[in-house]
Amino acid sequence: MNVVCLLGRLTATPELKTTQSGVSVTSFSVAVDRTYQPKGAERQTDFINCVAWRNTAEFLCRYFQKGQRIALQGSLQSRSYTDKNGNNRTVFEVVVDNAFFAESKGNSAPRTDSQPMPAYTESAPAFSTAAASDFEEIVGDDDLPF
């Protein structure tokens, strides 16, 4: 089983990029405090590299910014490459499947280009105001089909 859950702060505002085939992608890192704090020492922080693809990448770039708390769920992935000096390198990163806001709306400064959304998951379609207008309030139980 390969499941990673993180709660931390973005170290930089995610930037949306596009592959040559037109797929949206963003790479970023999250500062995550360790739960163990040695006696008399400061709490240590790990900086975890992450990558998000397609709609998840677009969601992150639209609604998150540097310093904001974020909760992520995904899987750990490794990849190997040869650097410009000919050395073989291996990179470990979290491939993000789901991203969630992890602080109250009042504690975070929303990005100026849009309004924040509660969460986006790869398995659920993005929220749209057009879809919200398709619903109507049911006042009584008499019209329920069950």
LUMSEVO-765267 format. One record per residue (C-alpha): residue number from 1; z negated, x, y negated. Coordinates in pm, whole numbers, plus 32768, in hexadecimal, padded with zeros to 4 digits. Layout:
N
+---------+------+------+-------+
! drenvex !   up ! east ! north !
+---------+------+------+-------+
!     NUM !    Z !    X !     Y !
...
+---------+------+------+-------+
This chain:
146
+---------+------+------+-------+
! drenvex !   up ! east ! north !
+---------+------+------+-------+
!       1 ! 8000 ! 8000 !  8000 !
!       2 ! 8064 ! 8090 !  7EAF !
!       3 ! 7FBA ! 7FD1 !  7D94 !
!       4 ! 7F42 ! 8063 !  7C4C !
!       5 ! 7E78 ! 7FA5 !  7B46 !
!       6 ! 7E2A ! 804A !  79F9 !
!       7 ! 7D68 ! 7FE7 !  78C3 !
!       8 ! 7D8C ! 80CE !  779B !
!       9 ! 7E29 ! 810D !  7648 !
!      10 ! 7F91 ! 8165 !  75F8 !
!      11 ! 7FB2 ! 82C9 !  7578 !
!      12 ! 80F2 ! 8274 !  74B8 !
!      13 ! 81BE ! 8141 !  7461 !
!      14 ! 82B6 ! 8106 !  7580 !
!      15 ! 8425 ! 8138 !  7526 !
!      16 ! 8537 ! 8079 !  75D6 !
!      17 ! 8655 ! 8144 !  7669 !
!      18 ! 8784 ! 80DC !  7731 !
!      19 ! 881C ! 818A !  785E !
!      20 ! 8993 ! 81CD !  786F !
!      21 ! 89B5 ! 8094 !  7943 !
!      22 ! 8906 ! 7FC0 !  7839 !
!      23 ! 87AD ! 7F9D !  78DB !
!      24 ! 8683 ! 7F95 !  77EC !
!      25 ! 8572 ! 8099 !  7829 !
!      26 ! 8444 ! 8128 !  7778 !
!      27 ! 835E ! 824A !  77CE !
!      28 ! 8202 ! 8266 !  773C !
!      29 ! 80A4 ! 82DF !  778B !
!      30 ! 7F58 ! 822C !  7797 !
!      31 ! 7E06 ! 82CD !  774C !
!      32 ! 7D11 ! 8256 !  7857 !
!      33 ! 7B9E ! 82AD !  7846 !
!      34 ! 7AFF ! 8323 !  7989 !
!      35 ! 79DF ! 8250 !  7A08 !
!      36 ! 7904 ! 837D !  7A5B !
!      37 ! 7862 ! 8436 !  793A !
!      38 ! 77A9 ! 857A !  798C !
!      39 ! 764A ! 8592 !  78FC !
!      40 ! 7651 ! 862C !  77A1 !
!      41 ! 77CE ! 8630 !  7790 !
!      42 ! 78CC ! 8556 !  76E4 !
!      43 ! 7990 ! 8454 !  77A8 !
!      44 ! 7AD8 ! 84E3 !  7827 !
!      45 ! 7C2A ! 843E !  77F9 !
!      46 ! 7D60 ! 844D !  78D3 !
!      47 ! 7EBB ! 8424 !  783E !
!      48 ! 7F90 ! 8364 !  7937 !
!      49 ! 810D ! 836C !  791B !
!      50 ! 81B5 ! 821A !  794A !
!      51 ! 8316 ! 818F !  7953 !
!      52 ! 8388 ! 8024 !  7932 !
!      53 ! 84E1 ! 7F94 !  7973 !
!      54 ! 85AE ! 7E68 !  7904 !
!      55 ! 84EE ! 7D3E !  7875 !
!      56 ! 839E ! 7DE9 !  789E !
!      57 ! 8419 ! 7F0C !  77C7 !
!      58 ! 849C ! 7E1D !  76BE !
!      59 ! 8352 ! 7D5E !  76BD !
!      60 ! 8285 ! 7E9D !  7693 !
!      61 ! 835E ! 7F1F !  7578 !
!      62 ! 835A ! 7DD3 !  74C3 !
!      63 ! 81E5 ! 7D85 !  74CF !
!      64 ! 811D ! 7EC7 !  74FC !
!      65 ! 80D4 ! 7FEE !  7419 !
!      66 ! 8012 ! 8135 !  7411 !
!      67 ! 7E9B ! 8111 !  7444 !
!      68 ! 7EAB ! 7FB1 !  74CE !
!      69 ! 7DEA ! 7F63 !  760C !
!      70 ! 7EC9 ! 7F07 !  772D !
!      71 ! 7E9C ! 7EA6 !  7899 !
!      72 ! 7FAD ! 7F0E !  798A !
!      73 ! 7FFB ! 7ECA !  7AF6 !
!      74 ! 8102 ! 7F87 !  7BB7 !
!      75 ! 8138 ! 8094 !  7CBC !
!      76 ! 8122 ! 820F !  7CC4 !
!      77 ! 826E ! 82C3 !  7CE7 !
!      78 ! 82CB ! 8430 !  7D03 !
!      79 ! 8416 ! 84D1 !  7CB0 !
!      80 ! 8491 ! 8637 !  7CBE !
!      81 ! 857E ! 86F2 !  7BDC !
!      82 ! 85E4 ! 8852 !  7B7A !
!      83 ! 8587 ! 88B9 !  7A18 !
!      84 ! 8666 ! 8983 !  792D !
!      85 ! 85CE ! 8AC8 !  79B2 !
!      86 ! 862D ! 8A71 !  7B1A !
!      87 ! 84C9 ! 8A1A !  7B88 !
!      88 ! 8490 ! 88F3 !  7C6F !
!      89 ! 83A6 ! 87F2 !  7BD2 !
!      90 ! 8302 ! 86B6 !  7C53 !
!      91 ! 8296 ! 859C !  7B6D !
!      92 ! 81AB ! 847D !  7BC0 !
!      93 ! 81BB ! 8340 !  7AEF !
!      94 ! 8157 ! 81D4 !  7B01 !
!      95 ! 827D ! 80E5 !  7B18 !
!      96 ! 81FD ! 7FB7 !  7A58 !
!      97 ! 823B ! 7E5E !  7AEE !
!      98 ! 814C ! 7D93 !  7A13 !
!      99 ! 80BC ! 7DD0 !  78B8 !
!     100 ! 7FA4 ! 7D0D !  7810 !
!     101 ! 7EF6 ! 7D0C !  76BF !
!     102 ! 7D95 ! 7D92 !  76F3 !
!     103 ! 7CEC ! 7D4D !  75A7 !
!     104 ! 7CB2 ! 7C1D !  74D3 !
!     105 ! 7DBE ! 7BBC !  73DB !
!     106 ! 7CD4 ! 7C08 !  72B8 !
!     107 ! 7C94 ! 7D6F !  732B !
!     108 ! 7E00 ! 7DD6 !  733C !
!     109 ! 7EFF ! 7DF2 !  7229 !
!     110 ! 803B ! 7D43 !  72A0 !
!     111 ! 818A ! 7DEA !  7272 !
!     112 ! 8234 ! 7D74 !  7136 !
!     113 ! 8379 ! 7D11 !  71E0 !
!     114 ! 82EC ! 7BFF !  72C3 !
!     115 ! 81C7 ! 7B2A !  7333 !
!     116 ! 80F9 ! 7B9D !  7461 !
!     117 ! 811C ! 7AF2 !  75B0 !
!     118 ! 8009 ! 7AD1 !  76B9 !
!     119 ! 80B2 ! 7B97 !  77D1 !
!     120 ! 81F9 ! 7BD5 !  7882 !
!     121 ! 8232 ! 7C0D !  79F1 !
!     122 ! 8376 ! 7C6C !  7A99 !
!     123 ! 8354 ! 7B3C !  7B7E !
!     124 ! 8334 ! 7A3D !  7A64 !
!     125 ! 8438 ! 79ED !  795A !
!     126 ! 83F0 ! 7A4B !  77F2 !
!     127 ! 8352 ! 793A !  771C !
!     128 ! 8439 ! 7884 !  7630 !
!     129 ! 83ED ! 777E !  752A !
!     130 ! 8518 ! 76B3 !  75A3 !
!     131 ! 847A ! 7695 !  76FC !
!     132 ! 832C ! 762E !  7663 !
!     133 ! 83D2 ! 7507 !  75B2 !
!     134 ! 8443 ! 747E !  7706 !
!     135 ! 82DD ! 7413 !  7752 !
!     136 ! 822E ! 72DA !  76DD !
!     137 ! 80C2 ! 7271 !  76E5 !
!     138 ! 8060 ! 7170 !  77EC !
!     139 ! 7F55 ! 708F !  775A !
!     140 ! 7EEC ! 6FBE !  7886 !
!     141 ! 7EDF ! 6FF2 !  79FD !
!     142 ! 7FB9 ! 6EBE !  7A3D !
!     143 ! 8105 ! 6F77 !  7A17 !
!     144 ! 80B0 ! 709E !  7AFC !
!     145 ! 8195 ! 70B4 !  7C2B !
!     146 ! 807B ! 7111 !  7D1B !
+---------+------+------+-------+
